[in-house]
Amino acid sequence: KAGVTQTPRYLIKTRGQQVTLSCSPISGHRSVSWYQQTPGQGLQFLFEYFSETQRNKGNFPGRFSGRQFSNSRSEMNVSTLELGDSALYLCASSPGSGRSETQYFGPGTRLLVL
Amino acid sequence: DQQVKQNSPSLSVQEGRISILNCDYTNSMFDYFLWYKKYPAEGPTFLISISSIKDKNEDGRFTVFLNKSAKHLSLHIVPSQPGDSAVYFCAADTGRRALTFGSGTRLQVQP
């Protein structure tokens, strides 16, 4: 089975711009979660989507949003970029229907905001 | 407030010996715990998990122990190999698929 894929792998933007990141889950997985990794805050949960609906949300401002399509692929959008948004953005997928499920991560998108 | 803590930022072990990585948590609602291995600029790779109804889970060289009363879990790697050198994260879930991660422990296995 193919793993979780994320595109693009690297991105450079300037302050004030917006960015869209894409994630394709493992085939058959219907839950996609997004995480941000920074040196200062570590790995932090952004949000989780299942069946095209946001089920859970972390403590991030409204500039961070996402969506999920009928094929379970997900996109994450960050508007009005700030320098502090520079981070590794990771998505993870799991089947989505059970309680205790292992999340499998993609390789991440490295975003640099100048 | 850090709900998941890995108090040792780094650990150095000789090849062939046991590596023990520790993790403490404060939220009693966590009921599923996972260990991931990570290299810089890559996504975490799943290693092993344990449900709160168990106190031990083994998979090859990796064993995870859970002590619910102490809110403590540990990952044992036996025998340690140079390829195990990486940063190890413990993570915890309340069933919401919103993992809370520790800050990581860098393991160095010396040949």
Contacts between the chains, C-beta under 8 A, distances in Angstrom:
chain1	res1	chain2	res2	distance
A	4	B	43	7.4
A	6	B	43	7.9
A	31	B	97	5.6
A	33	B	97	5.4
A	33	B	98	6.9
A	33	B	99	7.4
A	35	B	99	7.4
A	42	B	101	6.0
A	42	B	102	7.9
A	42	B	103	5.3
A	42	B	104	7.2
A	43	B	44	7.8
A	43	B	89	6.7
A	43	B	91	7.9
A	43	B	99	7.7
A	43	B	101	4.0
A	44	B	101	7.7
A	45	B	98	4.5
A	45	B	99	6.2
A	45	B	100	7.1
A	48	B	96	7.2
A	48	B	97	4.9
A	48	B	98	6.1
A	55	B	96	7.6
A	55	B	97	7.5
A	56	B	96	4.9
A	56	B	97	6.6
A	56	B	98	4.9
A	58	B	98	6.5
A	88	B	41	6.6
A	90	B	43	5.3
A	90	B	44	7.4
A	92	B	43	7.8
A	92	B	99	7.8
A	94	B	97	6.1
A	96	B	97	7.5
A	99	B	31	7.8
A	99	B	32	7.7
A	99	B	95	4.5
A	100	B	31	6.7
A	100	B	32	3.9
A	100	B	49	7.7
A	100	B	51	5.3
A	100	B	93	7.1
A	100	B	95	6.6
A	101	B	32	7.9
A	101	B	97	6.6
A	102	B	34	6.4
A	102	B	46	5.6
A	102	B	49	5.6
A	103	B	34	7.7
A	103	B	46	7.6
A	103	B	97	6.6
A	103	B	99	6.4
A	104	B	46	6.0
A	105	B	36	7.5
A	105	B	43	3.6
A	105	B	44	4.8
A	105	B	45	7.4
A	105	B	46	7.6
A	106	B	43	5.2
A	107	B	42	5.8
A	107	B	43	4.9
A	108	B	41	7.0
A	108	B	42	6.7
A	108	B	43	5.0
A	110	B	41	6.2
